[in-house]
């Protein structure tokens, strides 16, 4: 199978590329390197230094490589940035996505797998509940609105242009190669701070001093496994969560990070953050059906901490 991965030089995309190569697939990466790293792209992979906002360059890359399937990981991935600059988010996550879909149609791509968001689209869930794939969307950020809009465009492209698709709604993804220097990826930020001996800051759920937001953390290799299945047409449902169904408060997460790193640093509280969903846990029925056992937070964080420590020692 020939697969083009957008955002393949980035965190999640590089894990998808790695898995596809291990399976013997021919892979190309399309990435503007705004957050991705060129060294994340193996030498065996063809690389297109292209921004999905560049309609013509995106078209040329797809027509040149002629993939059987496209895996769309490229995104403006920060909710906070989307609140601050909704036009930027729309340009990348919606207009860029439409540029890619049109290029897929011209290049006669058979299947499109879209990395969407579960928590941001579903909105707040009741305590002890899960957000299922058929939940009524309740987006409260530009990021969620634009991800949902591209999901809806996919249904139109399938009906009118025959493009098969799978939508994977991620919970909070973590693992090796996640960049701590940004506004997304609390685990990467906590690991970097703990290893540097800096304070961990917990953004409150309701008021400063509480345990913080409740999140569902899923390991990157499990996410890559689900993407591979979707690319091969093995996920029957058009929309599937990728999650564990286990909620962890930000304060509890900080404690797990300290155990994984063996560090002792202060944990301090901050007020709630604009655009954050308070309680966000997804229904794991589909990932459990397709993937079986998922990597738990303690195990995943231990592996991620080992990688982060190695990276720090090498720098």
C-alpha positions as CSV (number, residue, x, y, z in Angstrom):
1,X,0.0,0.0,0.0
2,X,1.2,3.5,-0.8
3,X,0.4,6.0,1.9
4,X,1.0,9.7,2.2
5,X,1.0,11.0,5.8
6,X,0.5,14.7,6.3
7,X,2.2,15.9,9.4
8,X,4.4,12.8,9.3
9,X,7.4,14.7,10.6
10,X,5.5,15.5,13.8
11,X,4.6,13.6,17.0
12,X,1.7,11.4,16.1
13,X,2.4,11.3,12.4
14,X,5.9,10.0,12.8
15,X,4.6,7.1,14.9
16,X,2.1,6.3,12.1
17,X,5.0,6.4,9.5
18,X,7.1,4.1,11.7
19,X,4.3,1.5,11.9
20,X,3.5,1.6,8.2
21,X,7.2,1.1,7.3
22,X,7.5,-1.8,9.6
23,X,4.5,-3.4,7.8
24,X,6.3,-3.0,4.4
25,X,4.2,-0.1,3.1
26,X,5.6,2.6,0.8
27,X,5.3,5.9,2.6
28,X,5.6,9.6,1.8
29,X,5.4,12.5,4.2
30,X,4.0,16.0,3.6
31,X,4.9,18.5,6.3
32,X,5.7,22.2,6.5
33,X,8.1,21.5,9.5
34,X,6.4,24.3,11.6
35,X,6.3,21.9,14.5
36,X,7.6,18.6,13.0
37,X,11.3,17.7,12.7
38,X,13.0,16.6,9.5
39,X,15.0,14.0,11.5
40,X,11.7,12.3,12.4
41,X,11.3,11.3,8.7
42,X,13.3,8.1,7.9
43,X,15.6,8.1,4.8
44,X,13.4,5.5,3.1
45,X,10.4,7.9,3.1
46,X,9.8,10.4,0.3
47,X,9.5,13.9,1.8
48,X,7.4,16.8,0.5
49,X,8.2,20.1,2.3
50,X,4.7,21.5,1.8
51,X,2.1,23.4,3.8
52,X,-1.5,22.2,3.3
53,X,-2.6,25.8,3.1
54,X,-0.7,25.9,-0.3
55,X,-3.3,24.5,-2.5
56,X,-1.2,24.1,-5.6
57,X,1.8,22.6,-3.9
58,X,-0.5,20.1,-2.1
59,X,-2.1,19.2,-5.3
60,X,1.2,18.6,-7.0
61,X,2.5,16.4,-4.2
62,X,-0.6,14.2,-4.3
63,X,-0.6,13.9,-8.0
64,X,3.1,13.1,-8.0
65,X,3.1,10.4,-5.4
66,X,-0.4,8.9,-6.3
67,X,-1.0,7.3,-2.9
68,X,-3.6,4.6,-2.3
69,X,-4.5,6.2,1.0
70,X,-3.9,9.5,2.8
71,X,-3.4,9.8,6.6
72,X,-4.2,13.4,7.6
73,X,-2.4,14.2,10.8
74,X,-1.2,17.8,10.0
75,X,-3.0,20.4,12.1
76,X,-2.9,23.5,14.2
77,X,-3.3,21.4,17.4
78,X,-3.6,23.9,20.2
79,X,-7.0,24.8,21.6
80,X,-5.5,27.9,23.2
81,X,-4.1,29.1,19.9
82,X,-7.4,28.6,18.2
83,X,-9.1,30.7,20.9
84,X,-6.5,33.4,20.4
85,X,-6.4,33.2,16.6
86,X,-9.4,31.5,15.1
87,X,-8.5,32.6,11.6
88,X,-5.2,30.8,11.7
89,X,-7.0,27.7,13.0
90,X,-9.5,27.9,10.1
91,X,-6.8,28.3,7.5
92,X,-4.9,25.2,8.7
93,X,-7.6,22.9,10.0
94,X,-10.4,23.7,7.6
95,X,-9.1,25.3,4.4
96,X,-6.0,23.3,4.5
97,X,-8.1,20.2,4.9
98,X,-10.3,21.1,1.9
99,X,-7.2,21.7,-0.2
100,X,-6.0,18.2,0.7
101,X,-9.4,16.6,0.0
102,X,-9.6,18.2,-3.5
103,X,-6.0,16.9,-4.2
104,X,-7.1,13.4,-3.1
105,X,-10.0,13.4,-5.5
106,X,-7.7,14.5,-8.4
107,X,-5.1,11.9,-7.5
108,X,-7.8,9.2,-7.2
109,X,-7.0,8.3,-3.6
110,X,-9.0,5.4,-2.4
111,X,-9.2,6.1,1.3
112,X,-8.7,9.1,3.6
113,X,-8.1,8.8,7.4
114,X,-8.6,12.0,9.4
115,X,-7.1,12.7,12.8
116,X,-9.9,14.5,14.6
117,X,-10.6,15.3,18.2
118,X,-13.0,13.5,20.6
119,X,-13.0,15.7,23.7
120,X,-13.1,19.1,22.0
121,X,-16.0,18.1,19.7
122,X,-18.0,16.2,22.4
123,X,-17.6,19.0,25.0
124,X,-18.2,18.4,28.7
125,X,-19.3,15.0,29.8
126,X,-21.1,14.2,33.0
127,X,-18.9,12.9,35.9
128,X,-18.5,9.2,35.5
129,X,-19.7,9.2,31.9
130,X,-18.1,8.7,28.5
131,X,-18.5,10.6,25.2
132,X,-19.6,8.1,22.6
133,X,-19.1,8.6,18.9
134,X,-22.8,9.5,18.3
135,X,-22.7,12.2,21.0
136,X,-24.4,15.5,20.1
137,X,-21.4,17.8,19.3
138,X,-20.9,20.7,21.7
139,X,-17.7,22.5,20.5
140,X,-16.6,25.6,22.4
141,X,-13.4,26.4,20.6
142,X,-12.4,27.3,17.0
143,X,-10.3,24.1,17.0
144,X,-13.3,21.9,17.7
145,X,-15.5,23.7,15.3
146,X,-13.1,23.4,12.4
147,X,-12.3,19.8,13.1
148,X,-16.0,19.0,13.2
149,X,-16.6,21.0,9.9
150,X,-14.0,18.9,8.1
151,X,-15.6,15.7,9.4
152,X,-18.9,16.9,7.9
153,X,-17.2,17.8,4.6
154,X,-15.8,14.2,4.5
155,X,-19.4,12.8,4.4
156,X,-20.1,15.1,1.5
157,X,-17.0,14.1,-0.4
158,X,-17.9,10.4,0.1
159,X,-21.5,11.0,-1.2
160,X,-20.6,13.2,-4.1
161,X,-17.0,12.2,-5.1
162,X,-16.7,8.6,-3.8
163,X,-13.8,9.2,-1.3
164,X,-13.9,6.6,1.4
165,X,-12.9,7.8,4.8
166,X,-12.4,7.0,8.4
167,X,-12.5,9.6,11.2
168,X,-10.5,8.9,14.3
169,X,-11.4,11.0,17.3
170,X,-8.4,11.2,19.6
171,X,-8.5,11.8,23.3
172,X,-5.2,13.2,24.8
173,X,-2.3,11.5,23.0
174,X,1.2,11.3,24.6
175,X,4.4,9.4,24.0
176,X,8.0,9.8,22.6
177,X,8.6,12.7,20.2
178,X,5.9,14.9,21.6
179,X,7.2,18.5,21.8
180,X,7.2,20.1,25.2
181,X,7.8,23.6,23.8
182,X,4.3,24.7,22.9
183,X,0.8,25.0,24.2
184,X,-0.4,21.5,23.7
185,X,0.7,18.2,25.3
186,X,0.6,18.5,29.1
187,X,2.5,15.3,29.6
188,X,5.4,16.4,27.4
189,X,5.4,19.8,29.3
190,X,5.3,18.1,32.7
191,X,8.1,15.6,31.8
192,X,10.3,18.4,30.5
193,X,9.7,20.5,33.6
194,X,10.2,17.6,36.1
195,X,13.5,16.6,34.4
196,X,14.7,20.2,34.5
197,X,13.7,20.6,38.2
198,X,10.9,23.2,37.5
199,X,7.5,23.5,39.1
200,X,4.5,21.7,37.6
201,X,1.5,23.9,37.1
202,X,-2.1,22.5,37.3
203,X,-4.7,24.5,35.5
204,X,-7.9,24.3,37.6
205,X,-11.2,22.7,36.6
206,X,-13.5,25.2,38.4
207,X,-11.3,27.2,40.8
208,X,-7.6,27.6,41.6
209,X,-6.5,24.8,44.0
210,X,-8.8,22.0,42.7
211,X,-7.3,18.8,41.1
212,X,-7.7,20.3,37.6
213,X,-9.4,18.9,34.4
214,X,-10.1,15.2,33.9
215,X,-8.6,13.8,30.8
216,X,-8.3,10.5,28.9
217,X,-4.7,9.8,28.0
218,X,-3.9,7.4,25.2
219,X,-0.4,6.2,24.2
220,X,1.0,7.1,20.7
221,X,1.7,3.6,19.6
222,X,-1.9,2.6,20.2
223,X,-3.0,5.6,18.2
224,X,-0.7,4.5,15.4
225,X,-2.1,0.9,15.5
226,X,-5.7,2.3,15.1
227,X,-4.5,4.5,12.2
228,X,-3.0,1.5,10.4
229,X,-6.2,-0.5,10.7
230,X,-8.3,2.4,9.4
231,X,-5.9,2.9,6.4
232,X,-6.4,-0.7,5.5
233,X,-10.2,-0.4,5.7
234,X,-10.4,-2.6,8.8
235,X,-12.3,-0.1,10.9
236,X,-16.0,-0.5,9.8
237,X,-17.4,2.5,11.6
238,X,-17.0,6.0,9.9
239,X,-16.2,7.6,13.2
240,X,-14.2,5.9,16.0
241,X,-12.8,7.1,19.3
242,X,-9.1,6.4,20.0
243,X,-8.9,6.5,23.8
244,X,-8.7,4.4,27.0
245,X,-11.9,5.5,28.7
246,X,-10.0,6.2,31.9
247,X,-10.1,9.8,33.3
248,X,-7.0,11.2,35.1
249,X,-7.0,14.6,36.8
250,X,-4.2,17.0,36.0
251,X,-2.9,16.8,39.6
252,X,-2.9,13.0,39.6
253,X,-1.1,13.1,36.2
254,X,1.6,15.3,37.8
255,X,2.1,12.7,40.5
256,X,2.4,9.9,37.9
257,X,5.0,12.0,36.0
258,X,7.0,12.5,39.2
259,X,7.0,8.8,39.9
260,X,8.1,8.0,36.3
261,X,10.9,10.5,36.4
262,X,12.0,9.9,40.1
263,X,12.0,13.7,40.5
264,X,10.6,15.8,43.3
265,X,9.5,19.3,42.3
266,X,6.6,21.6,43.5
267,X,3.1,21.3,42.1
268,X,1.3,24.6,42.0
269,X,-2.3,25.6,41.0
270,X,-3.4,28.1,38.4
271,X,-6.8,29.4,37.4
272,X,-8.9,27.6,34.7
273,X,-7.7,28.1,31.1
274,X,-9.9,29.6,28.3
275,X,-11.3,27.0,25.9
276,X,-10.5,24.0,28.1
277,X,-13.1,21.2,28.5
278,X,-13.3,20.3,32.2
279,X,-14.3,16.6,32.0
280,X,-13.3,14.8,28.9
281,X,-13.3,11.0,28.8
282,X,-14.2,9.0,25.7
283,X,-16.0,5.7,25.2
284,X,-13.3,3.1,24.6
285,X,-15.6,0.4,23.1
286,X,-14.3,0.6,19.6
287,X,-10.5,0.9,20.3
288,X,-10.8,-2.0,22.8
289,X,-12.6,-4.1,20.1
290,X,-10.0,-3.4,17.4
291,X,-6.9,-3.1,19.4
292,X,-7.4,-5.4,22.5
293,X,-5.3,-4.4,25.4
294,X,-4.3,-0.7,25.5
295,X,-1.1,0.6,27.1
296,X,-1.8,2.0,30.6
297,X,-0.8,5.4,31.8
298,X,1.9,4.2,34.2
299,X,3.5,2.0,31.6
300,X,3.3,4.6,28.8
301,X,4.6,7.3,31.0
302,X,7.6,5.2,32.1
303,X,8.5,4.6,28.4
304,X,8.0,8.3,27.5
305,X,10.1,9.4,30.5
306,X,12.9,7.1,29.5
307,X,12.8,8.6,26.0
308,X,12.7,12.2,27.3
309,X,15.6,11.5,29.7
310,X,17.6,10.0,26.8
311,X,16.9,13.0,24.6
312,X,17.9,15.4,27.4
313,X,21.2,13.5,28.0
314,X,22.0,13.6,24.3
315,X,21.4,17.4,23.9
